[in-house]
């Protein structure tokens, strides 16, 4: 073999070797690239799935927390705020506020004579639905306890005016049965302690001109269809009355579905003239010998809370002032910080989103969030909860129906 042929063959082998190495390298690169792309795709898919799961769990958890908070606020509204509203309505009652005050400027009173039952007068008045009959006092329920009594026993009257008079029963002091209904839980719970009455306790009804003093006799628990308890002679329908009775009806049990009614029975034992002072059962003597009216109503702090619409207006004004100040001074740092996060770090949150929308530093955002919470709470107390108590079936059942019905 010539040197020329040998050299040509060696060059050919060398070229084939280089080509083979190049092909192997290319294959390896392609394989490596393909594997890397597949791995990244899998990691990205897993990350997106985790974010979706975390977001779903966050939203569901916050929704449950919100629902629990609304339920708690509803209980506060029913057991506390309805009582505040009832007290405000009763204190501003134009009928009783214009009547003669039996208390002198120094707080003393005259003890009115206790007159016999057979001489009992009856107010010469006819009462329409919603009219005020007077005030009822039950010393057993505590000093300063009194409630307004209006004509009618539906929710519109009982929820705001204290106690209601069964329209087809007798007037205060009249021969027959003076029957009343009142809530036992919420709405001022006028009969919240009805089960605490004992022998010898007094139930006093004041009208414009007279005091009627009834004495407790007994308590009974009946089903809601026992309308005979408010008959002219209690539990004896059709019988002609010869005495003057009082009957109080309320729900039973107190804090659950009112499957029964708790009934309090009493009988008139004396009456007095308002112009002469106050019945002895509503008076007490101080150490100095001064006689005072034990059930003289006093205005509580909560009864001085303004109308909720006015409260909401002032809260919104405060929110606007703080928000503008925060936006001018710091703008929206929480929004900027959220946008700077990588996509994998962003998890949607209802409360987080709400907080990010508030301008200013953290302290300002907390103040704004609290103001918003108070506005929403006031709106629930003013509109949502009263509507729900009437229209939501379960809440209707839980609203402590207190009256008896012939149906």
C-alpha positions as CSV (number, residue, x, y, z in Angstrom):
1,X,0.0,0.0,0.0
2,X,1.3,3.4,-1.0
3,X,1.8,6.1,1.4
4,X,-0.9,8.2,-0.3
5,X,-3.5,5.4,0.1
6,X,-2.6,4.8,3.7
7,X,-2.9,8.5,4.5
8,X,-6.3,8.8,2.7
9,X,-7.8,5.8,4.7
10,X,-6.5,7.2,8.0
11,X,-8.2,10.6,7.3
12,X,-11.5,8.8,6.5
13,X,-11.4,6.8,9.8
14,X,-10.7,10.0,11.7
15,X,-13.6,11.8,10.0
16,X,-16.0,9.0,10.9
17,X,-14.8,9.0,14.5
18,X,-15.4,12.7,14.8
19,X,-18.9,12.4,13.3
20,X,-19.8,9.6,15.7
21,X,-18.7,11.6,18.7
22,X,-20.7,14.6,17.4
23,X,-23.8,12.4,16.9
24,X,-23.4,11.0,20.5
25,X,-23.0,14.5,21.9
26,X,-26.0,15.8,20.1
27,X,-28.1,12.9,21.3
28,X,-27.0,13.4,24.8
29,X,-27.8,17.1,24.7
30,X,-31.2,16.4,23.2
31,X,-31.9,13.8,25.8
32,X,-30.8,16.1,28.6
33,X,-32.9,18.9,27.3
34,X,-36.0,16.7,26.9
35,X,-35.6,15.4,30.4
36,X,-35.2,18.8,31.9
37,X,-38.2,20.2,30.1
38,X,-40.3,17.2,31.3
39,X,-39.2,17.6,34.9
40,X,-39.9,21.4,34.9
41,X,-43.4,20.7,33.5
42,X,-44.2,18.2,36.2
43,X,-42.9,20.5,39.0
44,X,-45.0,23.4,37.6
45,X,-48.1,21.2,37.4
46,X,-47.6,20.1,41.0
47,X,-47.1,23.7,42.2
48,X,-50.2,24.9,40.5
49,X,-52.3,22.1,42.0
50,X,-51.0,22.9,45.5
51,X,-51.8,26.6,45.1
52,X,-55.3,25.7,43.9
53,X,-55.8,23.4,46.9
54,X,-54.5,25.9,49.4
55,X,-56.7,28.7,47.9
56,X,-59.8,26.5,48.1
57,X,-59.1,25.5,51.7
58,X,-58.4,29.1,52.6
59,X,-61.7,30.4,51.1
60,X,-63.7,27.6,52.6
61,X,-62.2,28.1,56.0
62,X,-62.8,31.8,56.0
63,X,-66.3,31.3,54.8
64,X,-67.0,29.0,57.8
65,X,-65.4,31.5,60.1
66,X,-67.6,34.3,58.7
67,X,-70.7,32.1,59.1
68,X,-69.8,31.4,62.7
69,X,-69.2,35.1,63.3
70,X,-72.6,36.0,61.8
71,X,-74.3,33.4,64.0
72,X,-72.6,34.8,67.1
73,X,-73.6,38.3,66.2
74,X,-77.2,37.2,65.7
75,X,-77.3,35.7,69.2
76,X,-75.9,39.0,70.6
77,X,-78.5,40.9,68.6
78,X,-81.4,38.8,69.8
79,X,-80.4,38.5,73.5
80,X,-79.0,41.9,74.0
81,X,-79.6,44.5,71.3
82,X,-83.3,43.8,71.0
83,X,-83.6,44.6,74.7
84,X,-81.7,47.9,74.2
85,X,-84.2,48.8,71.4
86,X,-87.2,47.8,73.5
87,X,-85.9,49.9,76.4
88,X,-85.4,53.0,74.2
89,X,-88.9,52.6,72.7
90,X,-90.5,52.3,76.2
91,X,-88.6,55.3,77.6
92,X,-89.7,57.4,74.7
93,X,-93.3,56.3,74.9
94,X,-95.3,59.6,74.5
95,X,-98.4,58.2,76.4
96,X,-96.8,57.2,79.7
97,X,-94.3,60.1,79.6
98,X,-97.2,62.6,79.7
99,X,-98.8,60.9,82.8
100,X,-98.5,62.2,86.3
101,X,-95.2,61.3,87.9
102,X,-95.9,60.0,91.5
103,X,-92.4,60.9,92.6
104,X,-91.6,64.3,94.1
105,X,-88.5,66.2,93.0
106,X,-86.5,65.0,96.0
107,X,-87.3,61.4,95.1
108,X,-89.9,60.8,97.9
109,X,-93.4,59.6,97.3
110,X,-96.7,59.4,99.2
111,X,-98.1,55.9,100.0
112,X,-101.5,55.6,98.4
113,X,-104.3,53.9,100.2
114,X,-105.0,50.3,99.4
115,X,-108.7,50.1,98.4
116,X,-110.9,47.0,98.5
117,X,-111.4,44.9,95.4
118,X,-115.1,45.3,95.2
119,X,-114.8,49.1,94.7
120,X,-112.3,48.7,91.8
121,X,-112.8,51.3,89.0
122,X,-111.8,50.7,85.4
123,X,-110.3,53.3,83.0
124,X,-113.0,54.8,80.8
125,X,-111.0,54.2,77.6
126,X,-111.0,52.1,74.5
127,X,-107.7,50.8,73.2
128,X,-106.8,50.3,69.5
129,X,-104.1,48.0,68.2
130,X,-100.7,49.4,69.4
131,X,-102.1,51.8,72.0
132,X,-100.4,52.0,75.3
133,X,-102.5,50.7,78.3
134,X,-99.9,51.5,81.0
135,X,-96.9,50.0,82.8
136,X,-96.5,46.8,84.7
137,X,-94.2,46.4,87.7
138,X,-93.1,43.1,89.3
139,X,-90.9,43.7,92.3
140,X,-89.6,40.1,92.2
141,X,-87.8,40.8,88.9
142,X,-85.7,43.5,90.6
143,X,-85.6,47.1,91.5
144,X,-86.3,49.5,88.7
145,X,-88.0,46.7,86.7
146,X,-91.0,47.9,84.7
147,X,-92.4,47.3,81.2
148,X,-94.8,49.1,78.9
149,X,-98.0,47.3,78.1
150,X,-99.6,47.8,74.6
151,X,-102.6,46.5,72.8
152,X,-101.8,43.4,70.8
153,X,-99.7,40.3,71.1
154,X,-98.1,39.9,67.7
155,X,-94.3,40.3,67.0
156,X,-94.6,43.9,65.9
157,X,-95.8,44.9,69.4
158,X,-93.9,42.4,71.7
159,X,-90.5,42.8,70.0
160,X,-90.4,46.6,70.7
161,X,-92.9,47.5,73.4
162,X,-92.3,45.1,76.2
163,X,-95.6,43.3,76.9
164,X,-98.9,43.0,74.9
165,X,-102.5,42.7,76.0
166,X,-104.7,40.0,74.4
167,X,-107.2,42.2,72.7
168,X,-110.2,39.9,73.5
169,X,-109.6,39.8,77.2
170,X,-110.6,42.2,79.9
171,X,-109.0,45.6,80.7
172,X,-106.9,46.2,83.9
173,X,-109.0,45.9,87.0
174,X,-112.1,44.7,85.1
175,X,-114.0,41.6,86.2
176,X,-112.6,38.7,84.2
177,X,-109.2,38.0,83.0
178,X,-106.6,40.7,82.2
179,X,-104.2,38.6,80.0
180,X,-100.7,39.6,78.8
181,X,-97.9,38.1,76.7
182,X,-94.2,38.8,76.8
183,X,-90.9,37.4,75.7
184,X,-88.8,35.3,78.0
185,X,-85.5,35.5,76.1
186,X,-84.4,38.5,74.0
187,X,-86.4,41.6,73.2
188,X,-85.9,42.9,76.7
189,X,-87.0,39.5,78.1
190,X,-89.8,41.1,80.2
191,X,-90.8,37.6,81.5
192,X,-87.3,36.1,81.6
193,X,-87.8,35.3,85.3
194,X,-91.4,34.3,85.2
195,X,-90.5,30.9,86.7
196,X,-89.0,32.7,89.7
197,X,-92.3,34.0,91.0
198,X,-93.4,32.6,94.4
199,X,-96.4,32.8,96.7
200,X,-96.9,36.4,98.0
201,X,-95.3,38.1,95.0
202,X,-97.1,41.1,93.6
203,X,-97.8,42.1,90.0
204,X,-98.8,45.8,89.7
205,X,-100.4,47.4,86.7
206,X,-100.5,51.2,86.4
207,X,-102.9,52.9,84.0
208,X,-103.3,56.7,83.6
209,X,-105.3,57.1,86.8
210,X,-105.2,53.9,88.8
211,X,-102.8,51.2,90.3
212,X,-104.1,47.6,90.2
213,X,-102.3,45.3,92.6
214,X,-102.5,41.6,91.7
215,X,-101.0,38.8,93.7
216,X,-99.3,35.7,92.2
217,X,-101.1,32.4,92.8
218,X,-99.6,29.7,90.6
219,X,-97.6,28.7,87.5
220,X,-98.5,26.1,84.9
221,X,-96.9,24.8,81.7
222,X,-99.2,24.1,78.8
223,X,-99.2,23.5,75.1
224,X,-99.6,26.5,72.7
225,X,-103.2,25.6,71.8
226,X,-104.4,26.0,75.4
227,X,-106.3,29.3,74.7
228,X,-108.6,28.6,77.6
229,X,-105.9,29.9,80.0
230,X,-106.9,33.4,78.9
231,X,-110.6,32.8,79.2
232,X,-112.6,35.3,81.5
233,X,-112.2,32.5,84.1
234,X,-108.8,31.0,83.5
235,X,-109.0,27.4,82.2
236,X,-112.8,27.4,82.5
237,X,-114.1,28.6,79.1
238,X,-117.8,29.6,79.1
239,X,-118.0,30.2,82.8
240,X,-119.1,33.7,84.0
241,X,-116.4,35.5,85.9
242,X,-117.0,37.1,89.3
243,X,-113.4,37.9,90.2
244,X,-110.6,40.0,88.7
245,X,-107.7,37.8,87.3
246,X,-104.4,38.4,85.6
247,X,-102.7,35.9,83.4
248,X,-99.1,36.2,81.9
249,X,-98.0,33.9,79.0
250,X,-94.5,33.3,77.8
251,X,-92.4,30.7,76.0
252,X,-91.2,27.4,77.5
253,X,-88.4,26.4,77.4
254,X,-86.5,29.7,77.6
255,X,-83.6,29.2,75.3
256,X,-84.8,26.6,72.8
257,X,-87.7,25.9,70.5
258,X,-90.8,27.1,72.3
259,X,-92.8,23.9,72.3
260,X,-94.9,24.9,75.3
261,X,-96.1,28.0,77.2
262,X,-95.4,29.0,80.8
263,X,-98.5,30.5,82.3
264,X,-98.6,32.7,85.4
265,X,-101.9,33.2,87.2
266,X,-102.8,35.9,89.7
267,X,-105.7,37.7,91.3
268,X,-106.5,41.3,92.1
269,X,-106.1,42.1,95.9
270,X,-106.3,45.9,95.9
271,X,-106.2,49.1,93.9
272,X,-105.1,52.7,94.5
273,X,-105.5,56.2,93.0
274,X,-102.4,57.5,91.2
275,X,-103.2,61.0,92.4
276,X,-102.7,59.8,96.0
277,X,-99.2,58.3,95.5
278,X,-97.8,54.8,95.0
279,X,-99.1,51.5,96.4
280,X,-97.2,50.3,99.5
281,X,-95.9,47.2,97.7
282,X,-93.8,49.5,95.4
283,X,-92.3,51.6,98.1
284,X,-89.5,51.3,100.6
285,X,-88.3,53.4,103.5
286,X,-84.7,54.7,103.7
287,X,-82.7,54.9,106.9
288,X,-83.7,58.6,107.2
289,X,-87.4,57.6,107.0
290,X,-87.9,58.9,103.5
291,X,-90.3,56.8,101.4
292,X,-89.2,56.1,97.8
293,X,-90.6,54.4,94.8
294,X,-88.7,51.2,94.4
295,X,-89.6,50.6,90.8
296,X,-88.8,54.1,89.5
297,X,-87.2,53.4,86.1
298,X,-83.7,54.7,85.5
299,X,-82.1,55.1,82.1
300,X,-79.2,52.7,81.4
301,X,-76.1,53.6,79.5
302,X,-77.0,51.4,76.6
303,X,-80.4,53.1,76.1
304,X,-78.5,56.3,75.3
305,X,-76.9,54.7,72.2
306,X,-78.0,56.8,69.2
307,X,-80.0,55.4,66.3
308,X,-77.9,52.8,64.4
309,X,-78.3,54.7,61.1
310,X,-76.6,57.7,62.7
311,X,-73.9,55.4,64.2
312,X,-73.2,53.9,60.7
313,X,-73.0,57.4,59.1
314,X,-70.4,58.5,61.7
315,X,-68.4,55.3,61.3
316,X,-68.3,55.8,57.5
317,X,-67.1,59.3,57.9
318,X,-64.4,58.2,60.2
319,X,-63.4,55.5,57.7
320,X,-63.2,58.0,54.9
321,X,-61.0,60.4,56.9
322,X,-58.5,57.6,58.0
323,X,-58.4,56.1,54.5
324,X,-57.6,59.3,52.8
325,X,-54.9,60.1,55.3
326,X,-53.4,56.7,54.9
327,X,-53.5,56.9,51.1
328,X,-51.8,60.3,51.1
329,X,-49.1,59.3,53.6
330,X,-48.3,55.7,52.6
331,X,-50.4,54.8,49.6
332,X,-51.0,51.0,49.3
333,X,-47.8,49.2,50.5
334,X,-49.6,45.9,51.1
335,X,-50.7,45.8,47.4
336,X,-47.1,46.5,46.2
337,X,-45.7,43.8,48.5
338,X,-48.2,41.3,47.2
339,X,-47.4,42.1,43.6
340,X,-43.7,41.6,44.2
341,X,-44.2,38.0,45.3
342,X,-43.6,35.2,42.9
343,X,-46.6,33.5,41.5
344,X,-46.0,30.4,43.7
345,X,-46.2,32.5,46.8
346,X,-49.6,34.0,46.0
347,X,-52.5,32.4,47.8
348,X,-55.9,34.1,47.6
349,X,-57.5,34.9,50.9
350,X,-60.8,36.8,51.5
351,X,-59.6,38.6,54.6
352,X,-56.1,39.0,53.2
353,X,-57.6,40.6,50.1
354,X,-59.7,42.9,52.2
355,X,-56.7,44.0,54.3
356,X,-54.6,44.6,51.2
357,X,-57.2,47.0,49.8
358,X,-56.8,49.3,52.8
359,X,-54.2,52.1,52.4
360,X,-51.5,52.9,54.8
361,X,-49.2,50.9,57.1
362,X,-50.4,47.9,59.2
363,X,-51.7,49.9,62.1
364,X,-53.8,52.1,59.8
365,X,-55.1,49.1,57.9
366,X,-56.2,47.5,61.2
367,X,-58.1,50.6,62.2
368,X,-59.9,50.7,58.9
369,X,-60.8,47.0,59.1
370,X,-62.3,47.5,62.6
371,X,-64.3,50.5,61.3
372,X,-65.6,48.3,58.4
373,X,-66.5,45.5,60.8
374,X,-68.5,47.9,63.0
375,X,-70.4,49.3,60.0
376,X,-71.3,45.8,58.8
377,X,-72.3,44.8,62.4
378,X,-74.6,47.8,62.7
379,X,-76.1,47.1,59.3
380,X,-76.8,43.5,60.4
381,X,-78.4,44.7,63.6
382,X,-80.5,47.3,61.8
383,X,-81.7,45.4,58.7
384,X,-80.4,41.8,58.2
385,X,-81.2,40.2,61.6
386,X,-84.7,41.7,62.0
387,X,-85.6,40.5,58.5
388,X,-84.1,37.0,59.1
389,X,-85.9,36.6,62.4
390,X,-89.2,37.0,60.5
391,X,-88.5,35.2,57.2
392,X,-86.0,32.4,57.9
393,X,-88.0,29.3,59.1
394,X,-85.4,28.1,61.6
395,X,-85.0,31.5,63.1
396,X,-88.8,31.9,63.3
397,X,-88.9,28.7,65.4
398,X,-86.2,30.1,67.6
399,X,-87.8,33.5,68.1
400,X,-89.6,32.4,71.4
401,X,-93.2,32.5,70.5
402,X,-95.0,33.6,73.7
403,X,-98.7,33.7,73.1
404,X,-101.4,31.0,73.1
405,X,-103.7,30.5,70.2
406,X,-107.1,29.0,69.6
407,X,-105.9,27.5,66.3
